[in-house]
Amino acid sequence: MHYPARFTVSLSLLLSICILPAVKARAEDGPSETEATTRSKLVSIYRLSASKKLLAGDWKEALIDYDALILLDSTQADDFASRAFVHEKLGNYEQATADYNEAIRLEPEAPYYYVYRANCYSKQDKFDEAIGDCNEAIGIAPRRSLAYSLRAELRGKRGDDAGAITDLTEAIRLEPNSSTNFYNRGIHRQKVADYVTAIDDFTSAIKLQPVFPLAFNNRGICKVKLGELAGAIADFNEAISLDPHSSLAFNNRGVCKQELNDHKGAVSDFDEAIRLDPNDVDAYGNRSSSKFALKEFADALADIEEKVRLGANDADTFRVRGRTKQAMNNDAAAIADLDVAVRLGPNDPRNLLARCIAHSKVRNNASAMDDANEAIRLDPKLELSFKLRGDCKMRFDDYAGALAD
């Protein structure tokens, strides 16, 4: 049995059939009371329907209703702002910006429309425009924290951590019970290596929101930086307790265990991090380091190879792979990797010293000497550089020079 397809009529067609002819016929006299009432009822119906669909996350259907609503009544700033929000959710940033522009034209003294448009600009990487809108919002309503919080985020994206900290400090003054503002200020303080005050911010965030695994995680990272390893382990434990699916927390706890020379415990944590996120590049690299420390060189090499396969292309990765191949007596391949490490990180003496050791092992004494000399030039305080250069001089029978080094 065949049933007829469902018949639908677009709103524009409905208006053409039911409303527009009457409006046109009375253009000189204006709409009748009946027509105005009909239009008002339709506006209410579409506004309610659009709001329900927006709250349900049904963006495409919500957009249809907002289009219909604004076609009937284009005088309400909130309607344009709501449609702009829906456009954002659909990735239509230019249309969203146009709607926020209209909302601001209708209500130029409403600070939140500037904040909404700033957020839309941010998604388009238009940071100057976004910061300009935050400035406008702050100028209109300087006692509202939201514009400061958003401007801090924008400044952070531009690498201005000091500016972000200043804005978040003002946001916290205006809204002292925001765990998010304390957490974000802690992140920016962490980035500028102000670990003590970052810990204070993460602690404040946790007091306001005890179930905050990321705050525990980042406080743990700061404690590792300060050498407070027992406290760091406790924070990572709590982060994992609150979010047992966080590969990040397992990875960070593993790094902390490495600092404590508990490489077997570290490997266990890295195993879990990789199980939770098989594409966690850092976890593979960290597990490789612990496997190397345990002299499980084949497994260490396998992890570093997986890290490269996942896209790692940095000097540290190639230096570690080179050292691992050297430990497995694959000296030519080790030197090839260390050549790449030096090319990618020419100003890092660790790369030069690793290659110096590899060259020395196969008696490339001149090359080893060159690497030791360059490492000393880059950092004259590294004792290992002088020791390795002294070894090279010994092989050249320069005993006085070796003794001096």
N, C-alpha and C positions, 0 to 999 in steps of 0.2 A: 504494500500500500504506500502510495506517495502522498506526502503532505506538502502543502504550499510553503514556500520559504517565508520566514518572518519578514514582514514589511516594516521598514523604518523610514521616518521622515526627518530630515535634518531640521535643526531649529531655524536656520535662515529661510528654508522653504516654508516652514510653519508660519513664520512671521510674515512672509510674502503673501500667504493665502489668507491668514486670519486677521492680521493687524495692519500691515503696511498699506493695503488699499484704503482702509478707513482713515488712516493717518493722512494719506495723500489727499483724500477727498476733502478733509477738513483742515488742510494745511493753513488756510487763511484764518480760520476761526480758532485753531488750536485743538488739542484732544478733548474729547468729551469726558465727562465724569466716569462713564462706564469704561472707556478705553484706559484712562489713568488707573482705575481700580484693577483692571485686568493686567496691565503692565506691572503694577505694584505686587500683585499676587505672584506673577511669573518670576519677578525678581526674588521674592522671598523663597519660592520653591527652588530656584536654581542655586541661590546662595546656601540654603540648607543642604541641598544635595551635594554641592561642590565641597562644602566643609566636611561632610561625612566621608566622602571619597578621599579627601586629602588626609584625614585622620586615619583612614584604613590603608593608606599607602597605595591607593589605586590611582596612580598619577595620570595615566592617559585618559581615563574616564573623568577625573577631576578637571583636567584641562578642557575637555569638551564642555563641561558645565560652566567653567569660568569664562570661556569664550562666549557662551550664550548669555551669561549674566552681564558681562561688560558690554555686549552688544545692546542689551536692554537699558543698562544704566552705567554710564562711564564717569560717574561723579564721585565714587568712593575710593579713597586711596588704599584702604585695606584690601579691597578686591584686586586691585592691581598688584599689591605686594604679595597676596596669596597666590595669584597666578604666576608671579615671578618665582616664588618658591617652588611651585610645581615644575616650571621650566627648568630650574636648577636641577631638580631631581632627575629630569629627563636629559640633562646635559645640554640644554638649549640656552647657553649662557648669554648670547647676544640678545635673545628675546627676553630673558630674565632681566638683563640690564635695562632694556627699553621700558619694561614694566615698572622697575624700581624708579627710573627717571620720571615716569608719569605720577607715581605715588608721591614722589618728592615735589613735583610741580603742584600737585593738589594740596599737599600739607608740608610746606617747606620748613616748618618749625618742629617737625616730629623727628627726634633724634634717632629712633630705632630704624627708620627707613634708610638712613645713611649707613648704619651699622650693617643692615642686611645687604645693601649694595656693596659695601666694602668686602663682605664675605664672598660675594659673587665675583668681584674683581680679583680677589685672592686666588680663587679657583682657576682664573685665567692667567695667573702669574703677573697681573697688573698691580704690582705692589705700590707704586707711587700713587695711583688713583685710589687704591684701597686705604692707604694711610691718610690721604687727603680727606676721604669720607669720615674716617675715625676722628680726624681733627675737627671736622664740621660738627659731628655728634657731640664731641667734648665741649666745643664752644657753646652749643645750645644747652647741654645738660651736663655740666662739669662734675656733678655729684653722682653720676651713674657709672658703675664699674665696668659694664660690658664693653664699652668702647676702648677703655684702657687695656682690658684683657686681650681684645682682638688686635689692637695696635701692637701689643707686646708680641703676639704670635707672628705678626707681619714683620716686625723688626728682627725677630729670631730667624725667620726665613731668609732675611738679607744678611745674616751673620752679625747683627748688632745685638749681641747678648747684653751688653751694658744698658742699652736703651730698653731692651725687653725687661730687664730687672727693675729699672726705674718705673716703668709703666705698671708692672705687677705689684710693686710696692705700694703705688697709689691705689690700685684696684683692691689690694688687701686692706688698706686703710679705710676704704669706702665700704668694703664687704668682708669683714674679718672672719666670717664663718664659711668662706669658700675653700674647701679642701683642694679644689682644682687649681686655684690661683697659687696656693702654697706649693703644690706639687710642681707646677710649671716654673715657678721661680727657682725651686730647687734644681730643676733640670738645667736652667740657664746658668746657675751658679756652679753646677757640676761641670758644665762645658768650659768655664773659665778657671777650672781647677780650684775653686773656692769650696773645698770639700766640707770644711767644718760648718759653715753657714748653710750649705746645701743639706747636710744632715739635719740641721735644725728645722729647715723647711719641710723635709720629708716627715720628720717627727710630728710637726704641727698638722700636716695633712692626715697622718694616721690617727691622731687624736680626734680630729673632726670626722674622719671616716675610717673606722677600724678595719673594715673589709676593703683594703686597698692594696692588692698584691704588687702593683707596679711601684708604689711608694716604698714598700719593703724591699723590693728588688733593687731599686736605685739607691736606697740608703745603704744596702749591702755593698754595692759597687763603690760608693764613697768610702766606706769603712775599709775595703780592700786597699784602696789608694792610700789610706792613712796607716796601713799596717795593722788595723784592728780586726784580725782574721777571725777570732772566735765570735765577735759581734756580727761580723759579716755572715758567717755560717748560720747564725741564729736568724738573721733577717731573711736569708735565702730559704731556710727551712720554713719560715712563716709564709713567705711568698708561695712556696710550693704547696703548703697546706691549704692556702686560700684558693689557689688555682693549680691543681695537679696536672693540668694540660699545658702549662707554660714551658715551652722548650727553652725560652730565654733564661728562666730562673735555674733550670737544671744546668744549662751551660755555664752560667755565672758561678754557681756553687762548685762546679767542676774546676773552674779556673782558680777559685779560692783553695780548693783541696790541692791543686798543683803547687800553690805557694807554700802549703804545709808539707810538701813532698809526699802527699798521700796519692800517688799516681794510680793505684788500683781503684781507690774510691773515686778519683776523678774520671777514670775510664767508665765506671758504672754510670756516673751522671751524664757523661757525653753520650753513652749508649742510649740513655732515655731521651736526651734532647734530640738525637737523630731519629729515634723511633717516632717521636711526636712531630718532628719536622724533617723529613728526609732530604730537604733542600737547604738545611742550615749549614751554610758554608763554614762559618766560624767553628761550629761544633766538630766538623771533620778535621779542621786544622788543629784545634786544641787536642782532640783525641790522638792525632798523629804525634803531637809533642809528648804526650804522656806515654804512648807506646814506645817512642824513641827512648825515653828515660828508663823504661822497663826493658830496653834492648830487644824489643819485639819489632825488628826493623822492617820485616816484610809487611806486617800489618800497618806500621807507620807509613810506609811508602804507599800502600793501597789507599789509605785515607787522604794523603796529600794528592794522589792522582785523582781521587773523586772530587776533591776541592777544586782542582784545575778544571775538571770536566764540567763542574757547575758554573764555571766562569771566572774563577779567581785568576787575576793576572797582575799580581803585585810583587814587589821585590822580596818581601818576607816569605811568600809562598815558594818562590823559586830558590831562595836561600835554604829554606828548610828541606825542600826536596833534594837539593844538591848535597847537603850534609848527610841526608839519609842514604843517598846513593853511595856517597863516600864510605859510610859505615858498612855498606854491603860490598865494598871493594870494587864498585863500578866507577872508577876514577875519571875516565874520559867523559862519561855522561854527567858525573858530578860537576866537573869543570864547565861543561856546556851550560848547565843550569845556573851555576854561579856567575857565568858571564852575563846571563840574562838578568840576574839579580843586580849586578853592578850597573848594567845599562839602565834598569828601571829605577835604581836608587843609588846614583853615583856619589851622593854626599853622605851616605850612611856607612861609617867605617866597619860596621858588622859584616856587610857584604864583602868588603875588601879583605877583611881578616879571614872570613870563611874560605874565600878563594885562595888566599895566601897559604892557608893550611893545606888545601887540596894540591896546589902547585908544589909545595914542599914535599908532600908525600910521594910525588912521582919525580922528584928531583928537578923540577923546573925552577931552579934557584933564582935565576934572573927575574922571572915573572913574579916569584914569591917576594923578592926584595922590592920590586916596584909597588906591589900591593901594600906591603908593610910601610913603605915610605909615604904613600898616599894616605893611608889610614892615620899615620902620625901627623901629617899635615892637616887633616880634617879635625883631629882631636888629639892634641899633644899630651893629654892626661891619661890616655888609655895604656895601662901597664902592659897588657897583652901585646900591643903593637910593638913595643920595644923588645919584648921577649922573643917574638917571632922574628924580628929583624936581626936580633943577636944570633939566633939559630942560623939564619941565612949567612951571616958574616962568618960564622964558624965554618960553614961548608965552603966558604971562599978563603979559608985560612987567615981571615982577618981577626985574629984573637984579641987584639987591643980594642978594635971597634966593637967586637962582641961583648967584651968586658964592660965597655962604656955603656952599652945599651942595657 
